[in-house]
């Protein structure tokens, strides 16, 4: 695969742009929910199709973030060789520390032991040297075991089909924070580690200029996810079975995510990676492209928008206080501000942001 998107520092701008897509989807989903006061009397959410579609598309943000983290780990290992492992581990620990800092700064959403996407990516990075030393087939097999283990663990814990924010912040259930980290947090190890592992395999394909391997991985995930969902719908997987009944369950939302849901979301992320790497675009043709600068500041923007709009909107009277047009106007204004600020930030190498801190922590 020719790599027209690589910069002199070996960055692949198409992947940065995908992080920018993830940032956009994350912000529009969160702000849409946090700012909008809900349907007017006598109406339902489906009377606001633009908000419903935005919210649904926002579900792709986390799959992209975690898959791209795996790709990034593989690319870094390919460039740095044997010395990459300790650096990735230190960065992973720093990312987990940022996750716990976010817990403390956002008490309306999290408790100290909550498990969010930052914790998940950090944990996977800490674990990554174990897998970076393995062959692709072994990593794919490990991802499959994680997915099967997801259904088994959810069944053993009797995880409900829908997890509320209160439940995902409940530290008083048996197992406490470990229960949230493994199965019942926002982005628990089971099944989200599978996204990172398949990202490692995709990252090796990127490093080897083999986009077809990513396309094959996408097709395999999509086929397996659809097969499980079809078997569940046809009753071939007994719905009341603690393991089989959870393999193919599909529902809107992924708290908790079933193996079938995880496979389809991972397929979507890998499909976007394949398209971005094989179809050059003006959207990522230069380092100052808006999606690229958003992606370069993705961790900082994730951290900042949660604190700003989950916590600070409450004393300002903006939390669940806006009609749909006003909520969309605030959302649009914030996204424009993010683009302008990150483009200015690009001129100084994104210095002093969360990403810069991770690089410093890693060495």
C-alpha positions as CSV (number, residue, x, y, z in Angstrom):
1,X,0.0,0.0,0.0
2,X,1.4,3.3,-1.0
3,X,1.3,5.7,1.9
4,X,0.5,9.2,0.6
5,X,-0.7,10.2,4.0
6,X,2.6,9.9,5.9
7,X,4.3,13.0,7.1
8,X,8.0,13.5,7.6
9,X,7.5,12.3,11.2
10,X,6.0,9.1,9.9
11,X,2.5,10.1,11.0
12,X,-0.3,8.8,8.8
13,X,-2.7,11.7,8.4
14,X,-5.6,9.5,7.4
15,X,-5.5,7.8,10.9
16,X,-5.3,11.2,12.6
17,X,-8.4,12.2,10.6
18,X,-10.2,9.1,11.8
19,X,-9.5,10.2,15.3
20,X,-10.9,13.5,14.3
21,X,-14.1,11.8,13.1
22,X,-14.2,10.0,16.5
23,X,-13.9,13.3,18.3
24,X,-16.7,14.8,16.2
25,X,-19.0,11.9,16.8
26,X,-18.2,11.8,20.5
27,X,-18.8,15.5,21.1
28,X,-22.0,15.7,19.0
29,X,-23.5,12.7,20.8
30,X,-22.6,13.9,24.3
31,X,-23.6,17.5,23.8
32,X,-26.8,16.5,22.1
33,X,-27.8,14.5,25.2
34,X,-26.5,16.8,27.8
35,X,-27.8,20.1,26.5
36,X,-31.2,19.2,25.0
37,X,-34.1,19.3,27.4
38,X,-35.9,16.5,25.5
39,X,-39.1,16.2,23.4
40,X,-41.8,18.9,23.8
41,X,-45.1,17.8,25.3
42,X,-46.9,15.4,23.1
43,X,-43.9,14.5,21.0
44,X,-41.2,11.8,21.2
45,X,-37.5,11.7,20.3
46,X,-38.4,10.3,16.9
47,X,-40.0,13.7,16.1
48,X,-36.4,15.0,16.1
49,X,-34.8,12.7,13.5
50,X,-31.6,14.8,13.2
51,X,-30.9,14.4,16.9
52,X,-31.7,10.7,16.8
53,X,-29.4,10.1,13.8
54,X,-26.6,12.2,15.5
55,X,-26.9,10.1,18.7
56,X,-26.8,6.8,16.8
57,X,-23.7,7.8,14.8
58,X,-22.0,8.9,18.0
59,X,-21.9,5.2,18.9
60,X,-19.0,4.8,16.5
61,X,-16.7,7.1,18.5
62,X,-15.5,4.6,21.1
63,X,-15.0,1.7,18.6
64,X,-12.8,4.0,16.5
65,X,-10.8,5.3,19.5
66,X,-10.0,1.8,20.9
67,X,-9.3,0.2,17.5
68,X,-7.1,3.2,16.5
69,X,-5.2,2.8,19.8
70,X,-4.4,-0.8,18.9
71,X,-3.3,0.3,15.4
72,X,-1.1,3.0,17.0
73,X,0.5,0.5,19.3
74,X,1.4,-1.8,16.4
75,X,2.8,1.1,14.3
76,X,4.9,2.4,17.2
77,X,6.2,-1.1,17.8
78,X,7.1,-1.5,14.1
79,X,9.0,1.8,14.1
80,X,10.7,1.5,17.5
81,X,11.4,-2.3,17.6
82,X,12.1,-4.1,20.9
83,X,12.3,-0.8,22.9
84,X,8.7,0.1,22.1
85,X,7.1,-2.1,24.9
86,X,8.2,-0.1,28.0
87,X,7.3,3.2,26.3
88,X,3.8,2.0,25.5
89,X,3.3,0.6,29.0
90,X,4.3,3.9,30.6
91,X,2.0,5.8,28.3
92,X,-0.8,3.3,29.1
93,X,-0.3,3.9,32.9
94,X,-0.4,7.7,32.3
95,X,-3.6,7.3,30.3
96,X,-5.2,5.3,33.1
97,X,-4.1,8.0,35.6
98,X,-5.8,10.6,33.4
99,X,-8.9,8.4,33.4
100,X,-9.0,8.3,37.2
101,X,-8.4,12.1,37.3
102,X,-11.5,12.5,35.0
103,X,-13.5,10.3,37.4
104,X,-12.7,12.8,40.2
105,X,-13.4,15.8,38.1
106,X,-16.8,14.5,36.9
107,X,-18.7,13.3,40.0
108,X,-22.1,13.8,38.3
109,X,-21.2,10.9,36.0
110,X,-18.4,8.8,37.6
111,X,-17.2,7.5,40.9
112,X,-13.6,7.1,41.7
113,X,-13.7,3.5,40.5
114,X,-15.6,4.0,37.3
115,X,-14.2,2.5,34.1
116,X,-14.4,4.7,31.0
117,X,-12.8,4.6,27.6
118,X,-9.5,6.2,28.9
119,X,-9.1,3.4,31.4
120,X,-9.8,0.8,28.8
121,X,-7.3,2.2,26.3
122,X,-4.7,2.6,29.0
123,X,-5.1,-0.9,30.3
124,X,-4.9,-2.3,26.8
125,X,-1.7,-0.4,26.2
126,X,-0.2,-1.8,29.4
127,X,-1.1,-5.3,28.3
128,X,0.0,-4.7,24.7
129,X,3.6,-6.1,24.9
130,X,2.2,-9.5,25.7
131,X,0.4,-9.5,22.3
132,X,2.9,-7.5,20.2
133,X,5.2,-10.5,20.6
134,X,2.6,-12.9,19.2
135,X,1.6,-13.8,15.7
136,X,-1.6,-12.4,14.1
137,X,-3.5,-15.7,14.4
138,X,-2.8,-15.8,18.1
139,X,-4.0,-12.3,18.6
140,X,-7.2,-13.0,16.6
141,X,-7.8,-16.1,18.6
142,X,-7.3,-14.1,21.8
143,X,-9.9,-11.5,20.6
144,X,-12.3,-14.3,19.9
145,X,-11.8,-15.7,23.4
146,X,-12.4,-12.2,24.9
147,X,-15.8,-12.1,23.0
148,X,-16.8,-15.5,24.2
149,X,-15.6,-14.6,27.7
150,X,-17.8,-11.5,27.5
151,X,-21.0,-13.6,27.2
152,X,-19.8,-16.0,29.8
153,X,-18.9,-13.3,32.3
154,X,-22.1,-11.3,31.7
155,X,-24.1,-14.6,32.3
156,X,-22.1,-15.4,35.5
157,X,-22.7,-11.9,36.9
158,X,-26.3,-11.9,35.7
159,X,-25.7,-8.6,34.0
160,X,-28.9,-6.9,33.0
161,X,-29.7,-6.3,29.3
162,X,-29.5,-2.5,29.9
163,X,-27.0,-0.8,32.1
164,X,-27.9,2.6,33.4
165,X,-25.3,5.3,34.3
166,X,-26.1,4.7,38.0
167,X,-25.4,1.0,37.6
168,X,-22.2,1.6,35.8
169,X,-21.0,3.8,38.7
170,X,-22.2,1.5,41.4
171,X,-19.1,0.4,43.4
172,X,-21.2,-1.5,46.0
173,X,-22.1,-4.5,43.8
174,X,-20.1,-7.7,44.5
175,X,-16.7,-7.1,43.0
176,X,-16.8,-3.3,43.2
177,X,-14.5,-1.5,40.8
178,X,-13.2,-4.8,39.4
179,X,-16.7,-5.8,38.3
180,X,-17.0,-2.5,36.5
181,X,-13.6,-2.9,34.9
182,X,-14.2,-6.4,33.7
183,X,-17.9,-6.4,32.6
184,X,-20.2,-3.6,33.8
185,X,-18.5,-0.3,33.3
186,X,-19.0,2.0,30.3
187,X,-16.2,0.3,28.3
188,X,-15.2,-2.8,30.2
189,X,-12.3,-5.1,29.3
190,X,-14.8,-7.7,28.1
191,X,-15.5,-7.1,25.2
192,X,-13.6,-3.9,24.5
193,X,-10.1,-5.5,24.7
194,X,-11.0,-7.3,21.5
195,X,-11.2,-4.0,19.6
196,X,-7.6,-3.1,20.7
197,X,-6.4,-6.6,19.8
198,X,-7.9,-6.5,16.3
199,X,-6.5,-3.0,16.0
200,X,-3.0,-4.4,16.6
201,X,-3.5,-6.9,13.7
202,X,-4.8,-4.0,11.5
203,X,-1.8,-1.9,12.5
204,X,0.6,-4.5,11.4
205,X,-1.2,-4.6,8.0
206,X,-0.8,-0.8,7.8
207,X,2.9,-1.0,8.6
208,X,3.3,-3.7,6.0
209,X,1.3,-1.7,3.4
210,X,-1.3,-4.5,3.1
211,X,-4.7,-2.8,3.1
212,X,-6.4,-6.0,1.9
213,X,-5.6,-7.7,5.2
214,X,-7.6,-5.0,7.0
215,X,-10.4,-5.5,4.5
216,X,-10.4,-9.2,5.2
217,X,-10.5,-8.5,9.0
218,X,-13.4,-6.2,8.4
219,X,-15.3,-8.8,6.4
220,X,-14.6,-11.5,9.0
221,X,-15.9,-9.3,11.9
222,X,-19.0,-8.3,9.9
223,X,-19.8,-11.9,8.8
224,X,-19.3,-13.3,12.4
225,X,-21.4,-10.5,13.9
226,X,-24.2,-10.9,11.4
227,X,-24.1,-14.7,11.8
228,X,-24.5,-14.5,15.6
229,X,-27.3,-11.9,15.3
230,X,-29.1,-14.1,12.7
231,X,-28.8,-17.2,14.9
232,X,-30.1,-15.3,17.9
233,X,-33.1,-13.9,15.9
234,X,-33.9,-17.4,14.5
235,X,-33.8,-18.9,18.0
236,X,-30.8,-21.1,17.2
237,X,-29.1,-19.6,20.3
238,X,-31.5,-20.2,23.3
239,X,-32.4,-16.8,24.6
240,X,-32.5,-18.0,28.2
241,X,-29.1,-19.7,28.2
242,X,-26.6,-17.8,30.3
243,X,-23.9,-18.0,27.6
244,X,-25.5,-18.8,24.3
245,X,-28.4,-16.3,24.9
246,X,-25.9,-13.4,25.2
247,X,-23.7,-14.1,22.1
248,X,-26.0,-12.7,19.4
249,X,-28.2,-10.2,21.3
250,X,-28.5,-7.0,19.4
251,X,-30.1,-3.8,20.8
252,X,-29.8,-0.1,20.2
253,X,-27.0,1.0,22.5
254,X,-24.1,-1.1,23.8
255,X,-24.3,-0.9,27.6
256,X,-23.5,-3.7,27.8
257,X,-22.2,-4.8,24.4
258,X,-22.9,-8.4,23.3
259,X,-20.2,-10.2,21.2
260,X,-22.4,-9.7,18.1
261,X,-22.7,-6.0,18.8
262,X,-18.9,-5.7,19.4
263,X,-18.1,-7.6,16.2
264,X,-20.3,-5.3,14.1
265,X,-18.9,-2.1,15.7
266,X,-15.4,-3.3,15.2
267,X,-16.2,-4.1,11.6
268,X,-17.5,-0.6,11.2
269,X,-14.2,0.8,12.6
270,X,-12.1,-1.4,10.4
271,X,-14.2,-0.5,7.4
272,X,-13.5,3.2,8.0
273,X,-9.8,2.5,8.4
274,X,-9.8,0.6,5.1
275,X,-11.6,3.4,3.3
276,X,-9.3,6.1,4.7
277,X,-6.1,4.3,3.9
278,X,-7.1,3.4,0.3
279,X,-8.9,6.5,-0.8
280,X,-6.8,9.7,-0.5
281,X,-8.9,12.8,0.3
282,X,-8.5,16.5,0.9
283,X,-9.9,15.8,4.4
284,X,-6.5,14.4,5.4
285,X,-4.2,15.8,2.7
286,X,-2.3,18.1,5.0
287,X,-1.5,18.4,8.7
288,X,-3.7,21.5,9.1
289,X,-6.9,19.8,7.8
290,X,-9.7,20.3,10.4
291,X,-10.2,16.5,10.9
292,X,-6.5,16.0,11.3
293,X,-6.0,18.7,13.9
294,X,-9.1,17.5,15.8
295,X,-7.6,14.0,15.8
296,X,-4.2,15.3,17.0
297,X,-6.0,16.9,20.0
298,X,-8.4,14.0,20.5
299,X,-7.4,13.1,24.1
300,X,-7.3,16.7,25.3
301,X,-10.7,17.4,23.7
302,X,-12.2,14.2,25.2
303,X,-11.1,15.2,28.6
304,X,-12.0,18.9,28.3
305,X,-15.5,18.5,26.8
306,X,-16.6,16.0,29.5
307,X,-15.6,18.4,32.3
308,X,-17.0,21.5,30.5
309,X,-20.3,20.1,29.5
310,X,-21.0,17.4,32.0
311,X,-20.2,19.4,35.1
312,X,-20.0,23.1,34.3
313,X,-23.3,23.3,32.4
314,X,-25.1,22.6,35.7
315,X,-24.2,25.8,37.6
316,X,-24.6,27.8,34.3
317,X,-28.2,26.5,33.9
318,X,-27.5,24.8,30.5
319,X,-27.8,21.2,31.6
320,X,-30.9,19.7,29.9
321,X,-32.2,23.3,29.5
322,X,-32.2,23.9,25.7
323,X,-34.5,23.3,22.9
324,X,-33.3,21.4,19.8
325,X,-32.2,24.4,17.7
326,X,-30.3,26.0,20.6
327,X,-28.6,22.8,21.6
328,X,-27.5,22.3,18.0
329,X,-26.3,25.9,17.8
330,X,-24.1,25.4,21.0
331,X,-22.8,22.1,19.6
332,X,-21.9,23.7,16.2
333,X,-20.2,26.7,17.9
334,X,-18.2,24.4,20.2
335,X,-17.0,22.2,17.3
336,X,-16.0,25.3,15.3
337,X,-14.1,26.6,18.3
338,X,-12.3,23.2,18.6
339,X,-11.3,23.3,15.0
340,X,-9.9,26.8,15.2
341,X,-8.1,26.2,18.5
342,X,-6.5,22.9,17.3
343,X,-5.4,24.5,14.0
344,X,-3.7,27.3,16.1
345,X,-2.3,24.7,18.5
346,X,-0.8,22.7,15.5
347,X,1.7,25.6,15.0
348,X,3.4,24.8,18.3
349,X,3.3,21.0,18.0
350,X,0.3,20.5,20.3
351,X,2.5,21.3,23.2
352,X,1.3,20.9,26.8
353,X,-1.9,19.0,25.9
354,X,-2.8,15.5,27.2
355,X,-1.1,13.9,24.2
356,X,2.1,15.8,25.0
357,X,1.9,14.6,28.6
358,X,1.6,11.0,27.5
359,X,4.6,11.3,25.3
360,X,6.6,12.9,28.1
361,X,5.4,10.1,30.5
362,X,6.4,7.4,28.0
363,X,9.8,8.9,27.3
